[in-house]
Amino acid sequence: MEEKILYFDCLAGISGDMTIGALLDLGIDNEKFIEELEKLNIDGYELEIKNDQKNGITGTDFNVIIKEHHQHNHSHDHDHHAHSHVHRNLKDIEEIIDASQLNNYIKDLSKKIFKFVAESEAKIHNKDINNVHFHEVGAIDSIVDIVGTAICIDMLEFDKIYASPLHIGTGFVNCAHGNIPVPAPATLEILKGVEVYSTGIKSELVTPTGAAIIKALAEEFIPIPNMTMEKIGYGLGKKDLEITNVLRIYMGKKKLTQN
């Protein structure tokens, strides 16, 4: 008996776009992926999927590009990201997912991931979960990252998902609420119960979306288990850091001992 394993090596943290990049890099057909994602009836974005390099390592760079003219923002204040003007709550997002033609596994996994984010935001802002209006999460890019991840996971066949302990950054980052510490409070809330470590890199290595994705997917956060490697996917991050900003996903098999 063999077990098929996906192992997330979060050596430079994890974000939604890095996750999809690494999963696609394992050999998912981009056209089929896009076809599935189109079942989610939202517009206002374009996808850019390209092979690129980070510190000489070839991987997949996944980008969600938000179309400016879909935003109801008539001021010319470019300090705010375009997507901070879309306000949706958890129910709105669940309705979008439920109304889609996606299969139930993808719908359930997407909603599970979103719920982690919503719960953490509710706790941080001391609000009821249904009264949390997301700037970050209600944004199209988070919906695409989360549902896109669920689509990729559904397309890959495996028995177990594990992840390494998470490498988190430190310092401060600017967001819709002003200057906040890294990891963002919402990220830390999601990561309760997860093993993390820091090497003092001043950058947001684990995003709230990335934290919610890996919390929903990983059965355990452990050093790499005994397995025979079959494929390695590299998802490229957008940052230039003193470490290589990539997420690696190993796909392999583990022999199960029979009693």
Number of C-alpha atoms within 10 A of each C-alpha: 8 12 14 18 23 26 25 29 24 23 18 22 26 31 26 29 28 28 34 31 30 29 30 26 26 23 12 15 12 13 9 13 16 13 10 18 21 15 14 19 11 14 11 13 16 12 13 10 15 14 14 14 15 19 10 8 11 16 26 27 26 26 21 16 13 19 13 13 10 13 14 11 15 7 6 7 9 8 6 11 14 18 22 18 17 18 15 19 17 22 14 14 18 17 11 15 23 16 13 16 14 17 13 11 13 21 20 16 21 25 23 19 23 24 17 23 25 26 19 22 24 18 15 12 13 11 13 12 19 14 15 23 19 18 20 21 26 23 19 21 22 21 22 22 24 26 27 24 29 23 25 25 21 14 16 15 12 15 11 15 20 22 24 21 20 25 20 26 23 17 14 15 15 10 14 12 7 7 10 14 14 22 23 19 17 24 23 19 20 24 21 10 10 17 14 15 11 13 9 11 16 17 18 23 27 25 21 28 27 25 26 28 27 26 21 18 20 18 12 17 21 17 12 14 12 10 17 14 13 12 13 19 24 29 32 29 28 14 14 11 13 8 11 16 23 32 26 26 26 25 23 19 20 15 12 9 7 5 3
